[in-house]
Amino acid sequence: MIRVAGRYASEVGLADRISMVSGNAFEIEWPHDQDAVLISYLMYCVDGGLIPDLMRRAYDSHRPGGRLFVHDYMIEDDGGCPPLAALWLVSSLLADPDAVLLTPGTLSERAREAGFAEVGVHELIPEITKALTATKPR
Ligand SMILES: C[S@@+](CC[C@H](N)C(=O)[O-])C[C@H]1O[C@@H](n2cnc3c(N)ncnc32)[C@H](O)[C@@H]1O
């Protein structure tokens, strides 16, 4: 991922403004004072019990006023299930048998528990993914 991201950064002339850090997100120290944190396609494939840890790390990483973006496969709060989102979520069990079905409601709750405000969830790729947005209060 770092190699791919580094290539994209170079292609658009941003290589000198972006630094890359590799490692296990649950073990490394995340950078501090960040304007924004994007977590894309990660929460669906990790042990659901570790999602609060990811949210807390993201919160600690932001400057006050910073914005969180979580982009991932999600089903609906009522269990309604676009087939493609459901398929991807089921496939996540191959990566970690303790992965959970993500919903806007549960993910929003985890974000608020971590301290985020202005939490909202919007459809991103129709019937497949949604994006949660939230703000670290000033
Ligand atoms: C489906 S890919 C998503 C890649 C990219 N974020 C995107 O949106 O296209 C999931 C990525 O999460 C990474 N990953 C899984 N568990 C991780 C962990 N504990 N710490 C850091 N990265 C992890 C995998 O190596 C993989 O690159």
The ligand as a Gaussian input file, in Angstrom:
#p B3LYP/6-31G(d) Opt

LIG

0 1
 C       -8.931000      -3.797000       1.741000
 S       -7.337000      -3.094000       2.003000
 C       -7.690000      -1.381000       1.946000
 C       -6.551000      -0.573000       1.422000
 C       -6.753000       0.951000       1.359000
 N       -6.920000       1.504000       2.697000
 C       -7.897000       1.342000       0.468000
 O       -8.840000       1.992000       0.913000
 O       -7.837000       0.993000      -0.728000
 C       -7.092000      -3.377000       3.725000
 C       -5.707000      -2.955000       4.142000
 O       -5.657000      -2.937000       5.555000
 C       -4.382000      -3.399000       5.918000
 N       -4.451000      -3.850000       7.316000
 C       -5.154000      -4.897000       7.835000
 N       -4.953000      -4.981000       9.163000
 C       -4.108000      -3.966000       9.494000
 C       -3.513000      -3.540000      10.700000
 N       -3.750000      -4.169000      11.849000
 N       -2.687000      -2.459000      10.669000
 C       -2.440000      -1.810000       9.508000
 N       -2.973000      -2.162000       8.322000
 C       -3.790000      -3.237000       8.318000
 C       -4.066000      -4.490000       4.931000
 O       -2.692000      -4.710000       4.854000
 C       -4.606000      -3.896000       3.641000
 O       -3.625000      -3.132000       2.985000

